[in-house]
Amino acid sequence: ILIAFLLVVAVPALCQMNEIIIDHYTIPGVIKSTYTASIVQDEHGLLWFGTSSGLFRYDGNRFTHYKYEMDGFSLERRQLNTLLWDTATHRLLMATGMGGLLQLKQGEATITVLSKEDNTINALAQTNDSRIWVLGSNGFYELVNDSLRLAFGSRSLRAPTVLCTSGNR
């Protein structure tokens, strides 16, 4: 009887404790695509979405679209690959497929070009000591004083697309 009680009452109760609730948001006319390349959270709890429709910030109530155009190319056409919230300088870094490395400084509404030394940026990572590493089509870089410093050339990397960090490395 005890085993039957556990199987009928206790096991389903334990399973319900791990229930995950997922909300689905749709914003007609704002986000035109369902493809999201990257999501990051800043130190204020704001969520940043890099999508094929551009850059969006979610504050818990509404989405804000950040527009950018330079040289006739919008952010959407520059292909957002990944986002990184730079905890040391409080800015959002954006790796693009056709526009280099972009930034949005905290408290500002304007996206600016940080570096076009490598036009195709595939990945970004920040180590515990606040160093930022950038993986581009032409090599592996460290971001130093807002410039890309080449660490390895692309021939030794063979078309990389992912960058991971561990500790200060």
Accessible surface in RSA format (square Angstrom, percent):
REM  Atomic radii and reference values for relative SASA: ProtOr
REM  Chains: A
REM  Algorithm: Lee & Richards
REM  Probe-radius: 1.40
REM  Slices: 20
REM RES _ NUM      All-atoms   Total-Side   Main-Chain    Non-polar    All polar
REM                ABS   REL    ABS   REL    ABS   REL    ABS   REL    ABS   REL
RES ILE A   1   193.18 109.9 151.35 112.8  41.83 100.8 154.06 110.9  39.12 106.2
RES LEU A   2   127.11  70.8 119.85  85.7   7.26  18.2 122.75  86.2   4.37  11.8
RES ILE A   3   127.70  72.7 127.39  94.9   0.31   0.8 127.39  91.7   0.31   0.8
RES ALA A   4    56.02  51.5  49.87  77.0   6.15  14.0  54.56  76.8   1.46   3.9
RES PHE A   5   108.59  54.3 101.91  63.1   6.68  17.4 107.91  65.4   0.67   1.9
RES LEU A   6    80.14  44.6  80.14  57.3   0.00   0.0  80.14  56.3   0.00   0.0
RES LEU A   7   115.10  64.1 101.98  73.0  13.11  33.0 102.09  71.7  13.00  35.0
RES VAL A   8   109.67  72.2  93.19  84.4  16.47  39.7  98.05  85.2  11.62  31.5
RES VAL A   9    76.33  50.2  69.81  63.2   6.51  15.7  73.40  63.8   2.92   7.9
RES ALA A  10    27.91  25.7  22.33  34.5   5.58  12.7  27.64  38.9   0.27   0.7
RES VAL A  11    69.29  45.6  69.10  62.6   0.19   0.4  69.28  60.2   0.01   0.0
RES PRO A  12    58.15  42.4  53.51  48.8   4.64  16.9  57.81  47.7   0.35   2.2
RES ALA A  13    53.16  48.9  45.06  69.5   8.10  18.4  49.06  69.1   4.10  10.9
RES LEU A  14   108.54  60.4 104.88  75.0   3.66   9.2 105.13  73.8   3.41   9.2
RES CYS A  15    85.22  64.5  67.67  75.5  17.55  41.2  30.40  77.0  54.82  59.1
RES GLN A  16   125.38  70.1 112.77  82.4  12.61  30.0  32.70  69.6  92.68  70.3
RES MET A  17   146.60  75.9 110.22  72.9  36.37  86.6 101.80  86.6  44.79  59.3
RES ASN A  18   121.64  83.9 102.78  99.3  18.86  45.4  32.94  79.3  88.70  85.7
RES GLU A  19   124.06  71.2  92.81  70.2  31.25  74.4  39.92  77.2  84.14  68.7
RES ILE A  20   141.94  80.8 114.71  85.5  27.23  65.6 117.93  84.9  24.01  65.2
RES ILE A  21   143.14  81.5 112.82  84.0  30.33  73.1 115.86  83.4  27.28  74.0
RES ILE A  22   148.65  84.6 118.22  88.1  30.43  73.3 120.99  87.1  27.66  75.1
RES ASP A  23    99.80  69.9  76.23  75.9  23.57  55.7  16.83  39.6  82.97  82.8
RES HIS A  24   157.35  86.0 125.72  87.4  31.64  80.9  94.25  97.1  63.11  73.4
RES TYR A  25   124.46  58.1 100.77  57.3  23.69  61.7  76.52  57.5  47.94  59.1
RES THR A  26    99.81  71.0  75.11  76.1  24.70  58.9  50.89  68.4  48.92  73.9
RES ILE A  27    45.10  25.7  36.57  27.2   8.53  20.6  37.84  27.3   7.25  19.7
RES PRO A  28   125.06  91.1  95.62  87.2  29.45 107.0 108.28  89.4  16.79 104.3
RES GLY A  29    73.89  91.1   0.00   N/A  73.89  91.1  39.20 107.6  34.69  77.7
RES VAL A  30    49.15  32.3  41.51  37.6   7.63  18.4  44.95  39.1   4.20  11.4
RES ILE A  31    46.26  26.3  27.36  20.4  18.89  45.5  27.36  19.7  18.89  51.3
RES LYS A  32   180.06  87.8 139.21  85.4  40.86  97.3  91.42  82.3  88.64  94.4
RES SER A  33    36.69  31.0  24.74  33.0  11.95  27.5  21.46  45.7  15.23  21.3
RES THR A  34   143.75 102.2 112.67 114.2  31.08  74.1  87.34 117.3  56.41  85.3
RES TYR A  35   135.56  63.3 130.47  74.2   5.09  13.3  99.22  74.6  36.35  44.8
RES THR A  36    57.39  40.8  32.67  33.1  24.72  58.9  14.43  19.4  42.96  64.9
RES ALA A  37    32.02  29.4   2.87   4.4  29.16  66.3   5.37   7.6  26.65  70.6
RES SER A  38    16.23  13.7   8.26  11.0   7.98  18.4   9.67  20.6   6.57   9.2
RES ILE A  39    98.87  56.3  71.25  53.1  27.61  66.6  71.25  51.3  27.61  74.9
RES VAL A  40    28.80  19.0  22.31  20.2   6.49  15.6  28.80  25.0   0.00   0.0
RES GLN A  41   110.22  61.6  86.47  63.2  23.75  56.5  18.92  40.3  91.30  69.2
RES ASP A  42     9.33   6.5   2.33   2.3   7.01  16.6   0.97   2.3   8.36   8.3
RES GLU A  43    88.56  50.8  45.94  34.8  42.63 101.5  52.45 101.5  36.11  29.5
RES HIS A  44   111.58  61.0  77.19  53.6  34.40  88.0  64.14  66.1  47.44  55.2
RES GLY A  45    38.26  47.2   0.00   N/A  38.26  47.2  20.24  55.5  18.02  40.4
RES LEU A  46    41.26  23.0  41.22  29.5   0.04   0.1  41.26  29.0   0.00   0.0
RES LEU A  47    57.56  32.1  57.56  41.2   0.00   0.0  57.56  40.4   0.00   0.0
RES TRP A  48    12.73   5.1  12.73   6.2   0.00   0.0  12.73   6.8   0.00   0.0
RES PHE A  49    33.26  16.6  33.26  20.6   0.00   0.0  33.26  20.2   0.00   0.0
RES GLY A  50     0.33   0.4   0.00   N/A   0.33   0.4   0.33   0.9   0.00   0.0
RES THR A  51     4.26   3.0   2.21   2.2   2.04   4.9   2.91   3.9   1.35   2.0
RES SER A  52    53.11  44.9  31.91  42.6  21.20  48.8  38.97  83.0  14.13  19.8
RES SER A  53     9.15   7.7   4.38   5.8   4.78  11.0   5.29  11.3   3.87   5.4
RES GLY A  54     0.26   0.3   0.00   N/A   0.26   0.3   0.26   0.7   0.00   0.0
RES LEU A  55     0.00   0.0   0.00   0.0   0.00   0.0   0.00   0.0   0.00   0.0
RES PHE A  56     0.00   0.0   0.00   0.0   0.00   0.0   0.00   0.0   0.00   0.0
RES ARG A  57    50.80  21.3  50.59  25.8   0.22   0.5   0.01   0.0  50.80  30.8
RES TYR A  58    24.44  11.4  23.11  13.1   1.33   3.5  20.32  15.3   4.12   5.1
RES ASP A  59    56.60  39.6  30.81  30.7  25.79  61.0  14.81  34.8  41.79  41.7
RES GLY A  60    47.59  58.7   0.00   N/A  47.59  58.7  27.54  75.6  20.05  44.9
RES ASN A  61   136.50  94.1 103.63 100.1  32.87  79.2  27.04  65.1 109.46 105.8
RES ARG A  62   149.14  62.6 144.49  73.7   4.65  11.1  57.00  77.9  92.14  55.8
RES PHE A  63    37.41  18.7  16.54  10.2  20.88  54.3  16.54  10.0  20.88  59.8
RES THR A  64    36.40  25.9  33.23  33.7   3.17   7.5  35.14  47.2   1.26   1.9
RES HIS A  65    56.15  30.7  35.02  24.3  21.13  54.0  26.88  27.7  29.27  34.1
RES TYR A  66    21.21   9.9  18.27  10.4   2.94   7.6  10.37   7.8  10.84  13.4
RES LYS A  67   160.16  78.1 137.56  84.4  22.60  53.8  84.39  76.0  75.78  80.7
RES TYR A  68    21.77  10.2  10.35   5.9  11.43  29.7  16.84  12.7   4.94   6.1
RES GLU A  69   124.87  71.7  92.97  70.3  31.90  76.0  30.07  58.2  94.80  77.4
RES MET A  70    85.57  44.3  79.95  52.9   5.63  13.4  80.80  68.7   4.77   6.3
RES ASP A  71   102.72  72.0  65.32  65.0  37.39  88.4  37.95  89.3  64.77  64.6
RES GLY A  72    53.54  66.0   0.00   N/A  53.54  66.0  29.56  81.1  23.98  53.7
RES PHE A  73    68.75  34.4  68.75  42.6   0.00   0.0  68.75  41.7   0.00   0.0
RES SER A  74    27.05  22.9  25.92  34.6   1.12   2.6  20.32  43.3   6.72   9.4
RES LEU A  75     1.70   0.9   1.30   0.9   0.40   1.0   1.30   0.9   0.40   1.1
RES GLU A  76    61.86  35.5  48.18  36.4  13.68  32.6  29.57  57.2  32.29  26.4
RES ARG A  77   139.80  58.7 130.38  66.5   9.42  22.4  51.70  70.7  88.10  53.4
RES ARG A  78     5.52   2.3   5.52   2.8   0.00   0.0   0.00   0.0   5.52   3.3
RES GLN A  79    99.47  55.6  92.34  67.5   7.12  17.0  32.06  68.2  67.40  51.1
RES LEU A  80    12.04   6.7   1.15   0.8  10.88  27.4   1.15   0.8  10.88  29.3
RES ASN A  81    47.83  33.0  33.57  32.4  14.26  34.3   9.59  23.1  38.24  37.0
RES THR A  82    29.05  20.7  28.60  29.0   0.46   1.1   8.92  12.0  20.13  30.4
RES LEU A  83     7.85   4.4   0.00   0.0   7.85  19.7   0.00   0.0   7.85  21.1
RES LEU A  84    26.94  15.0  26.94  19.3   0.00   0.0  26.94  18.9   0.00   0.0
RES TRP A  85    17.83   7.2  11.62   5.6   6.21  14.6  11.62   6.2   6.21  10.1
RES ASP A  86     1.95   1.4   1.95   1.9   0.00   0.0   0.00   0.0   1.95   1.9
RES THR A  87    83.20  59.2  73.26  74.3   9.94  23.7  58.15  78.1  25.05  37.9
RES ALA A  88    53.06  48.8  22.98  35.5  30.08  68.4  32.40  45.6  20.66  54.7
RES THR A  89    77.48  55.1  55.19  56.0  22.29  53.1  60.47  81.2  17.02  25.7
RES HIS A  90    78.83  43.1  77.67  54.0   1.15   2.9  54.15  55.8  24.67  28.7
RES ARG A  91    16.43   6.9  16.43   8.4   0.00   0.0   2.07   2.8  14.36   8.7
RES LEU A  92     0.00   0.0   0.00   0.0   0.00   0.0   0.00   0.0   0.00   0.0
RES LEU A  93     0.00   0.0   0.00   0.0   0.00   0.0   0.00   0.0   0.00   0.0
RES MET A  94     0.00   0.0   0.00   0.0   0.00   0.0   0.00   0.0   0.00   0.0
RES ALA A  95     0.00   0.0   0.00   0.0   0.00   0.0   0.00   0.0   0.00   0.0
RES THR A  96     0.00   0.0   0.00   0.0   0.00   0.0   0.00   0.0   0.00   0.0
RES GLY A  97    10.39  12.8   0.00   N/A  10.39  12.8   3.49   9.6   6.90  15.5
RES MET A  98    77.01  39.9  68.12  45.1   8.90  21.2  52.44  44.6  24.57  32.6
RES GLY A  99     0.02   0.0   0.00   N/A   0.02   0.0   0.00   0.0   0.02   0.0
RES GLY A 100     0.00   0.0   0.00   N/A   0.00   0.0   0.00   0.0   0.00   0.0
RES LEU A 101     0.00   0.0   0.00   0.0   0.00   0.0   0.00   0.0   0.00   0.0
RES LEU A 102     0.00   0.0   0.00   0.0   0.00   0.0   0.00   0.0   0.00   0.0
RES GLN A 103    13.64   7.6  13.50   9.9   0.13   0.3   0.30   0.6  13.34  10.1
RES LEU A 104     4.09   2.3   3.30   2.4   0.79   2.0   3.30   2.3   0.78   2.1
RES LYS A 105    95.04  46.4  93.36  57.3   1.68   4.0  38.30  34.5  56.74  60.4
RES GLN A 106    80.52  45.0  55.31  40.4  25.21  60.0  29.71  63.2  50.82  38.5
RES GLY A 107    84.38 104.1   0.00   N/A  84.38 104.1  41.93 115.1  42.46  95.1
RES GLU A 108    91.35  52.4  76.74  58.1  14.60  34.8  33.65  65.1  57.70  47.1
RES ALA A 109    80.01  73.6  61.54  95.0  18.47  42.0  61.71  86.9  18.30  48.5
RES THR A 110    88.31  62.8  84.49  85.7   3.83   9.1  54.02  72.6  34.30  51.8
RES ILE A 111     6.05   3.4   0.03   0.0   6.02  14.5   0.03   0.0   6.02  16.3
RES THR A 112    57.19  40.7  53.80  54.5   3.39   8.1  53.45  71.8   3.74   5.6
RES VAL A 113    43.56  28.7  18.80  17.0  24.76  59.7  18.80  16.3  24.76  67.2
RES LEU A 114    22.76  12.7   5.10   3.6  17.66  44.4   5.91   4.2  16.84  45.3
RES SER A 115     6.76   5.7   0.40   0.5   6.36  14.6   6.67  14.2   0.09   0.1
RES LYS A 116    99.32  48.5  75.36  46.2  23.96  57.1  49.41  44.5  49.91  53.2
RES GLU A 117   101.87  58.5  67.10  50.8  34.77  82.8  47.85  92.6  54.02  44.1
RES ASP A 118     1.05   0.7   0.08   0.1   0.97   2.3   0.90   2.1   0.16   0.2
RES ASN A 119    71.83  49.5  68.41  66.1   3.41   8.2  28.72  69.1  43.11  41.7
RES THR A 120    41.60  29.6  41.24  41.8   0.36   0.9  20.78  27.9  20.82  31.5
RES ILE A 121     0.03   0.0   0.03   0.0   0.00   0.0   0.03   0.0   0.00   0.0
RES ASN A 122    35.26  24.3  25.15  24.3  10.12  24.4   3.06   7.4  32.20  31.1
RES ALA A 123     9.44   8.7   9.34  14.4   0.10   0.2   9.44  13.3   0.00   0.0
RES LEU A 124    18.05  10.1   0.15   0.1  17.90  45.0   0.15   0.1  17.90  48.2
RES ALA A 125     9.82   9.0   6.52  10.1   3.30   7.5   9.82  13.8   0.00   0.0
RES GLN A 126    32.74  18.3  11.32   8.3  21.42  51.0   8.04  17.1  24.70  18.7
RES THR A 127     6.58   4.7   0.00   0.0   6.58  15.7   1.63   2.2   4.95   7.5
RES ASN A 128   123.72  85.3  89.34  86.3  34.38  82.8  26.39  63.5  97.33  94.1
RES ASP A 129    66.63  46.7  38.43  38.3  28.20  66.7  35.14  82.7  31.50  31.4
RES SER A 130    48.94  41.4  36.54  48.8  12.40  28.6  15.65  33.3  33.29  46.6
RES ARG A 131    94.08  39.5  88.90  45.3   5.18  12.3  33.57  45.9  60.51  36.7
RES ILE A 132     7.45   4.2   6.55   4.9   0.91   2.2   6.55   4.7   0.91   2.5
RES TRP A 133    33.39  13.4  33.39  16.2   0.00   0.0  32.84  17.5   0.55   0.9
RES VAL A 134     0.00   0.0   0.00   0.0   0.00   0.0   0.00   0.0   0.00   0.0
RES LEU A 135     5.51   3.1   5.51   3.9   0.00   0.0   5.51   3.9   0.00   0.0
RES GLY A 136     0.11   0.1   0.00   N/A   0.11   0.1   0.00   0.0   0.11   0.2
RES SER A 137    52.81  44.6  35.44  47.3  17.37  40.0  31.00  66.0  21.81  30.6
RES ASN A 138    84.42  58.2  76.47  73.9   7.95  19.1  17.06  41.1  67.36  65.1
RES GLY A 139     0.00   0.0   0.00   N/A   0.00   0.0   0.00   0.0   0.00   0.0
RES PHE A 140    34.84  17.4  34.84  21.6   0.00   0.0  34.84  21.1   0.00   0.0
RES TYR A 141    15.24   7.1  15.24   8.7   0.00   0.0   8.48   6.4   6.76   8.3
RES GLU A 142    12.79   7.3  12.79   9.7   0.00   0.0   0.76   1.5  12.03   9.8
RES LEU A 143    17.58   9.8   2.66   1.9  14.92  37.5   2.66   1.9  14.92  40.2
RES VAL A 144    49.34  32.5  43.66  39.5   5.69  13.7  46.92  40.8   2.43   6.6
RES ASN A 145   144.62  99.7 108.21 104.6  36.41  87.7  39.46  95.0 105.15 101.6
RES ASP A 146    63.18  44.3  54.73  54.5   8.45  20.0  16.40  38.6  46.78  46.7
RES SER A 147    54.65  46.2  54.52  72.8   0.13   0.3  23.79  50.7  30.87  43.2
RES LEU A 148    11.47   6.4   0.03   0.0  11.44  28.8   0.09   0.1  11.38  30.6
RES ARG A 149   135.06  56.7 130.27  66.4   4.79  11.4  61.88  84.6  73.18  44.4
RES LEU A 150   101.84  56.7  75.66  54.1  26.18  65.8  75.66  53.1  26.18  70.4
RES ALA A 151    48.20  44.3  16.48  25.4  31.72  72.2  24.44  34.4  23.76  62.9
RES PHE A 152   114.07  57.1 107.85  66.8   6.22  16.2 114.07  69.2   0.00   0.0
RES GLY A 153    33.95  41.9   0.00   N/A  33.95  41.9  23.35  64.1  10.61  23.8
RES SER A 154    37.56  31.7  31.37  41.9   6.19  14.3   7.03  15.0  30.54  42.8
RES ARG A 155   222.22  93.3 204.64 104.3  17.58  41.9  84.97 116.1 137.24  83.2
RES SER A 156    82.83  70.0  46.08  61.5  36.76  84.7  54.47 116.0  28.37  39.7
RES LEU A 157    54.04  30.1  36.00  25.8  18.03  45.3  38.17  26.8  15.86  42.7
RES ARG A 158   204.94  86.0 177.78  90.6  27.16  64.7  68.78  94.0 136.16  82.5
RES ALA A 159    93.58  86.0  61.60  95.1  31.98  72.7  74.30 104.6  19.29  51.1
RES PRO A 160    24.71  18.0  14.69  13.4  10.02  36.4  24.19  20.0   0.51   3.2
RES THR A 161    94.24  67.0  80.68  81.8  13.56  32.3  56.72  76.2  37.52  56.7
RES VAL A 162   113.45  74.7  92.05  83.3  21.40  51.6  93.81  81.5  19.64  53.3
RES LEU A 163    36.55  20.4  18.42  13.2  18.12  45.6  20.10  14.1  16.45  44.3
RES CYS A 164   108.37  82.0  78.76  87.8  29.62  69.6  38.25  96.9  70.13  75.6
RES THR A 165    52.00  37.0  20.86  21.2  31.14  74.2   5.77   7.7  46.24  69.9
RES SER A 166    88.49  74.8  77.51 103.4  10.98  25.3  44.33  94.4  44.16  61.9
RES GLY A 167    39.31  48.5   0.00   N/A  39.31  48.5  24.27  66.6  15.04  33.7
RES ASN A 168    85.80  59.2  72.12  69.7  13.68  32.9  18.27  44.0  67.53  65.3
RES ARG A 169   215.56  90.5 190.57  97.1  24.99  59.5  87.32 119.3 128.24  77.7
END  Absolute sums over single chains surface
CHAIN  1 A    10585.4       8214.4       2371.0       6081.4       4504.0
END  Absolute sums over all chains
TOTAL         10585.4       8214.4       2371.0       6081.4       4504.0
